[in-house]
Amino acid sequence: MNDYVPQIINAILQQGTVHYSDIERITGKSKKTIVKYLNEVQSAVQEYGVELIRKSNVGIYFEGNIQKLSGAMGDGALQDN
């Protein structure tokens, strides 16, 4: 897992909805690279019953068992994958 993936997951968990510009500030990477990171985020969160949603003019956010994902982040489960 890319080092930025946990940072992106945390940002979405904390803010609820983020935009590409928010992730650009966190990572310093281009939108093309962020799309790749978000694909990794999507794969990482699926096992926790969470879906990554990307909607134009709305933003990027999670749906599903967010509490389980938050718990995994708190336990460091996604840090070492």
Backbone as numpy.savetxt, mean C-alpha at the origin, in Angstrom:
# Nx Ny Nz CAx CAy CAz Cx Cy Cz
10.17 -8.64 -1.38 9.32 -7.46 -1.38 10.22 -6.21 -1.38
9.83 -5.26 -2.18 10.55 -4.00 -2.26 10.48 -3.25 -0.93
11.54 -2.54 -0.58 11.58 -1.80 0.68 10.49 -0.73 0.79
10.02 -0.23 -0.34 9.00 0.83 -0.32 7.59 0.29 -0.06
7.38 -0.99 -0.29 6.03 -1.56 -0.15 5.46 -1.35 1.25
6.20 -1.70 2.33 5.65 -1.44 3.67 5.37 0.04 3.93
6.21 0.92 3.39 5.99 2.36 3.56 4.70 2.79 2.87
4.46 2.26 1.69 3.24 2.60 0.95 2.01 2.05 1.68
2.10 0.81 2.17 0.99 0.23 2.92 0.68 1.08 4.15
1.72 1.47 4.89 1.51 2.31 6.07 0.86 3.64 5.72
1.29 4.24 4.63 0.72 5.53 4.22 -0.77 5.38 3.92
-1.14 4.31 3.22 -2.54 4.10 2.90 -3.35 3.81 4.17
-2.79 3.01 5.06 -3.48 2.72 6.32 -3.68 3.99 7.14
-2.68 4.84 7.20 -2.75 6.05 8.02 -3.66 7.11 7.41
-3.58 7.28 6.09 -4.32 8.37 5.45 -5.68 7.94 4.91
-5.87 6.65 4.74 -7.14 6.16 4.20 -7.13 6.13 2.68
-6.91 7.25 2.07 -6.82 7.37 0.61 -5.60 8.20 0.28
-4.79 7.71 -0.66 -3.62 8.45 -1.12 -3.69 8.60 -2.63
-2.82 9.43 -3.15 -2.73 9.65 -4.59 -1.30 9.38 -5.03
-1.12 9.24 -6.33 0.23 8.99 -6.84 1.22 10.04 -6.35
0.79 11.28 -6.27 1.68 12.35 -5.82 2.14 12.12 -4.38
1.27 11.57 -3.53 1.66 11.25 -2.15 2.74 10.18 -2.13
2.54 9.16 -2.96 3.51 8.06 -3.00 4.82 8.54 -3.62
4.75 9.44 -4.59 5.96 10.03 -5.17 6.78 10.73 -4.10
6.10 11.44 -3.19 6.82 12.12 -2.09 7.48 11.11 -1.15
6.81 10.00 -0.89 7.35 8.98 0.02 8.55 8.28 -0.60
8.42 7.91 -1.88 9.44 7.08 -2.52 10.46 7.85 -3.34
10.06 9.00 -3.85 10.94 9.74 -4.76 11.02 9.09 -6.13
10.09 8.21 -6.44 10.10 7.47 -7.70 9.03 7.98 -8.65
9.17 7.58 -9.93 8.23 7.99 -10.97 6.92 7.22 -10.87
5.90 7.73 -11.56 4.59 7.07 -11.55 4.70 5.66 -12.11
5.52 5.47 -13.14 5.70 4.14 -13.73 6.24 3.15 -12.70
7.20 3.58 -11.91 7.77 2.72 -10.87 6.75 2.49 -9.75
6.00 3.53 -9.41 4.98 3.40 -8.36 3.93 2.38 -8.76
3.56 2.31 -10.02 2.60 1.31 -10.49 3.13 -0.09 -10.17
4.42 -0.31 -10.39 5.02 -1.61 -10.06 4.96 -1.87 -8.56
5.27 -0.85 -7.76 5.20 -1.00 -6.31 3.78 -1.32 -5.86
2.79 -0.66 -6.46 1.40 -0.90 -6.09 0.97 -2.32 -6.46
1.52 -2.87 -7.54 1.24 -4.27 -7.87 1.78 -5.18 -6.77
2.95 -4.85 -6.23 3.51 -5.61 -5.11 2.65 -5.45 -3.85
2.19 -4.23 -3.61 1.30 -3.97 -2.46 0.06 -4.84 -2.59
-0.53 -4.86 -3.78 -1.75 -5.63 -4.01 -1.53 -7.10 -3.69
-0.43 -7.66 -4.13 -0.13 -9.07 -3.84 0.08 -9.29 -2.35
0.77 -8.37 -1.69 1.10 -8.52 -0.27 -0.14 -8.47 0.62
-1.11 -7.63 0.28 -2.27 -7.45 1.17 -3.38 -8.47 0.94
-3.36 -9.15 -0.19 -4.43 -10.10 -0.51 -4.55 -11.20 0.54
-3.43 -11.66 1.08 -3.49 -12.75 2.06 -4.14 -12.33 3.37
-4.35 -11.03 3.56 -5.01 -10.51 4.76 -6.47 -10.15 4.49
-6.97 -10.55 3.32 -8.37 -10.27 2.99 -8.60 -8.82 2.63
-7.57 -8.17 2.09 -7.65 -6.75 1.74 -7.39 -6.60 0.24
-8.12 -5.70 -0.37 -7.95 -5.41 -1.79 -7.48 -3.97 -1.95
-6.49 -3.78 -2.82 -6.02 -2.44 -3.14 -6.90 -1.90 -4.26
-7.51 -0.76 -4.03 -8.39 -0.13 -5.02 -7.68 1.11 -5.57
-7.68 1.23 -6.89 -7.11 2.40 -7.57 -8.20 2.99 -8.46
-8.68 4.17 -8.11 -9.74 4.82 -8.88 -9.32 6.22 -9.29
-9.47 6.50 -10.57 -9.17 7.84 -11.07 -10.06 8.86 -10.38
-9.50 10.00 -10.07 -10.20 11.11 -9.43 -10.71 10.79 -8.03
-10.37 9.62 -7.49 -10.73 9.26 -6.13 -9.45 9.02 -5.33
-8.64 8.09 -5.80 -7.38 7.81 -5.14 -7.12 6.32 -5.01
-6.16 6.01 -4.17 -5.71 4.65 -3.93 -6.03 4.34 -2.47
-6.75 3.23 -2.25 -7.16 2.91 -0.88 -7.38 1.41 -0.75
-7.59 0.97 0.48 -7.84 -0.44 0.76 -9.31 -0.67 1.05
-9.78 -1.88 0.69 -11.09 -2.37 1.11 -10.89 -3.77 1.66
-11.65 -4.10 2.69 -11.57 -5.44 3.26 -11.18 -5.40 4.73
-10.49 -6.44 5.16 -10.13 -6.62 6.56 -8.91 -5.78 6.93
-9.12 -4.49 7.04 -8.02 -3.55 7.29 -7.43 -3.76 8.68
-8.25 -4.17 9.64 -7.74 -4.40 10.99 -6.71 -5.52 11.00
-6.97 -6.58 10.24 -6.02 -7.69 10.16 -4.71 -7.23 9.53
-4.81 -6.42 8.49 -3.62 -5.88 7.83 -2.85 -4.96 8.78
-3.57 -4.11 9.49 -2.92 -3.21 10.46 -2.19 -4.00 11.53
-2.80 -5.08 11.99 -2.17 -5.94 12.98 -0.90 -6.57 12.45
-0.94 -7.00 11.20 0.24 -7.61 10.58 1.37 -6.59 10.43
1.00 -5.36 10.09 2.01 -4.30 9.97 2.62 -4.01 11.33
1.78 -3.98 12.37 2.25 -3.72 13.72 3.17 -4.82 14.22
2.90 -6.05 13.78 3.71 -7.21 14.18 4.99 -7.32 13.36
5.10 -6.51 12.31 6.27 -6.58 11.43 6.20 -7.70 10.42
5.03 -8.30 10.25 4.88 -9.44 9.35 5.18 -9.08 7.90
4.87 -7.88 7.50 5.13 -7.49 6.10 6.49 -6.82 5.92
7.20 -6.61 6.96 8.50 -5.94 6.86 9.57 -6.86 6.29
9.47 -8.16 6.57 10.53 -9.10 6.23 10.26 -9.95 5.01
9.09 -9.79 4.40 8.75 -10.64 3.25 9.59 -10.29 2.05
